[in-house]
Amino acid sequence: MVDYRDFPLLRRLAQFGGQDTVFDLLLLLGPLLIMSIALIGRTAVTGALAIGYILFFLGYLLYKGLRYR
């Protein structure tokens, strides 16, 4: 099974970040999503990915915020 610690860049980022791997993953996927939209162009697929990413990110933030209230 592949672990994020197998990749030097991700291992280094995990040392400085919090212990929330989902949030760290979302922060890493955001720029990759923007880069894919810039390279591929604005299509229905990239638009759906962007909307899904934003909804998941906001939902996760709300979940974490309400959970630790």
C-alpha positions in Angstrom: 0.0 0.0 0.0 1.3 3.5 -0.9 1.8 5.8 2.0 2.2 9.6 1.7 5.5 9.2 3.6 7.0 7.4 0.6 7.1 10.7 -1.3 9.7 13.1 0.0 7.8 16.3 -0.7 4.6 15.1 1.0 6.6 13.7 3.9 8.2 17.2 4.4 4.9 19.0 4.1 3.4 16.7 6.7 6.1 17.6 9.2 5.0 21.2 9.1 1.3 20.8 8.8 -1.3 19.7 11.3 -2.3 16.2 11.9 -5.5 16.4 9.7 -4.6 14.4 6.6 -7.9 15.2 4.8 -7.3 18.9 5.2 -3.7 18.6 4.0 -4.8 16.6 1.0 -7.4 19.2 0.1 -4.8 21.9 0.3 -2.6 20.0 -2.0 -5.3 19.1 -4.5 -6.5 22.7 -4.9 -3.5 24.0 -6.9 -3.4 20.8 -8.9 -7.1 21.3 -9.8 -6.4 24.9 -10.9 -3.4 23.8 -13.0 -5.5 21.1 -14.7 -8.2 23.7 -15.6 -5.5 25.9 -17.0 -3.9 23.2 -19.0 -7.0 21.4 -20.2 -9.3 24.3 -20.4 -12.7 25.0 -19.0 -14.9 22.0 -19.8 -17.9 20.4 -18.2 -15.6 17.9 -16.5 -13.2 20.4 -15.0 -16.1 22.6 -13.9 -17.7 19.6 -12.2 -14.4 18.8 -10.5 -14.0 22.4 -9.3 -17.6 22.5 -8.0 -17.2 19.2 -6.3 -13.9 20.2 -4.7 -15.4 23.5 -3.4 -18.4 21.7 -2.0 -16.4 19.0 -0.3 -13.9 21.6 1.1 -16.7 23.7 2.5 -18.6 20.7 3.8 -15.4 19.4 5.5 -14.8 22.7 7.1 -18.3 22.9 8.4 -18.1 19.4 9.7 -14.9 20.1 11.6 -16.2 23.4 12.9 -19.4 21.9 14.3 -17.6 18.8 15.6 -15.2 20.8 17.8 -17.7 23.3 19.1 
